[in-house]
Amino acid sequence: MTEKISIDSALKKAQNMITIPSMVAMFGIIILSYLLGNNGVIPKGFVPLGFLLGIILGWIVWSYQVPKWKIWAYKRVEDINELKRQAVESKIIWKDNSLLTKTEIWPQSRKDELNKIMTDKINNY
């Protein structure tokens, strides 16, 4: 049996699993391209491309990490709807019906695991 945790604990874990890695990826590429451009390692004309790549990489990290966190959190938090509400309010995830949730990367194994979690939650009520 998985240990139950508070919504606050799950949201703190989201910061570590989603927000920080996404920001590091995004700003890391942006800063690196800026530094490389200013030091003549790459042509300065490529620096805007680094900004774009940083945003894209940050989004990809977010898209991959969100499903991992959701599965981790949904197993441990009793009230998934309240967790989702607070995660949306905290700007960690988007609302379920948002177009942006379509960018989440859900391999079939994770989809299956999520379905099992949700079925177990329903059956335990």
C-alpha positions in Angstrom: 0.0 0.0 0.0 1.3 3.4 -1.0 1.7 6.0 1.8 -0.9 8.8 1.7 0.4 12.4 1.6 -1.1 15.8 1.8 -1.9 17.9 -1.3 0.7 20.4 -0.1 3.4 17.7 -0.1 2.3 16.6 -3.6 2.5 20.2 -4.9 6.0 20.6 -3.4 7.0 17.4 -5.2 5.6 18.8 -8.4 8.0 21.8 -8.0 10.9 19.3 -7.9 9.6 17.0 -10.6 8.2 19.5 -13.1 8.8 23.2 -12.5 12.5 23.1 -11.6 13.6 20.8 -14.4 11.6 22.7 -17.0 13.0 26.0 -15.9 16.6 24.7 -15.8 16.2 23.3 -19.3 14.6 26.4 -20.7 16.9 29.0 -19.0 20.0 26.8 -19.4 19.7 26.8 -23.1 18.8 30.5 -23.3 21.7 31.5 -21.1 24.1 29.1 -22.9 23.2 30.5 -26.3 23.5 34.1 -25.1 27.0 33.4 -23.6 28.1 31.5 -26.7 26.9 34.3 -28.9 28.5 37.0 -26.8 31.9 35.1 -26.7 31.9 34.5 -30.5 31.6 30.7 -30.2 28.4 30.9 -32.3 27.3 33.7 -34.6 25.1 36.2 -32.7 22.4 35.6 -35.3 21.9 32.2 -33.7 21.2 33.6 -30.2 17.4 34.1 -30.9 17.3 30.5 -32.1 18.7 29.5 -28.7 15.9 31.4 -27.0 13.4 29.5 -29.1 15.1 26.1 -28.5 15.2 26.9 -24.7 11.4 27.4 -24.7 10.8 24.3 -26.7 13.1 22.2 -24.6 11.5 23.5 -21.4 8.1 22.6 -22.8 9.2 19.1 -23.7 10.5 18.5 -20.2 7.2 19.8 -18.8 5.3 17.6 -21.2 7.2 14.5 -20.1 7.3 15.2 -16.4 3.7 16.1 -15.8 2.4 12.6 -16.5 5.1 11.1 -14.2 4.1 13.5 -11.4 0.3 12.9 -11.9 0.8 9.2 -11.5 3.0 9.6 -8.5 0.6 12.1 -6.8 -2.7 10.4 -7.7 -1.5 7.2 -6.0 -0.8 9.2 -2.8 -3.4 11.9 -2.5 -7.0 11.1 -1.4 -8.8 14.0 -3.2 -7.5 14.1 -6.8 -10.0 16.8 -7.8 -8.7 19.1 -5.1 -5.1 18.3 -6.0 -5.8 19.1 -9.7 -7.6 22.4 -8.7 -4.6 23.5 -6.5 -2.1 22.4 -9.1 -3.9 24.4 -11.8 -4.1 27.4 -9.4 -0.4 27.0 -8.7 0.3 27.0 -12.5 1.9 23.6 -12.3 -0.6 21.9 -14.7 -3.4 23.1 -17.0 -7.1 22.3 -16.6 -8.1 18.9 -17.9 -10.0 20.3 -20.9 -7.2 22.7 -21.9 -5.7 22.5 -25.3 -2.3 22.6 -23.6 -2.9 19.3 -21.8 -2.7 17.7 -25.2 1.0 18.4 -25.2 1.5 16.0 -22.2 3.5 13.0 -23.3 1.6 9.8 -22.2 3.2 6.6 -23.2 0.8 3.7 -23.2 2.3 2.2 -20.0 1.6 5.4 -18.1 -1.9 5.6 -19.6 -2.5 2.1 -18.3 -1.1 2.9 -14.9 -3.3 6.1 -14.7 -6.4 4.1 -15.6 -5.6 1.5 -12.9 -5.2 4.2 -10.3 -8.4 5.9 -11.2 -10.3 2.6 -11.3 -8.9 1.7 -7.9 -9.9 5.1 -6.5 -13.5 4.7 -7.8 -13.7 1.1 -6.5 -12.5 2.2 -3.0 -15.3 4.8 -2.6 
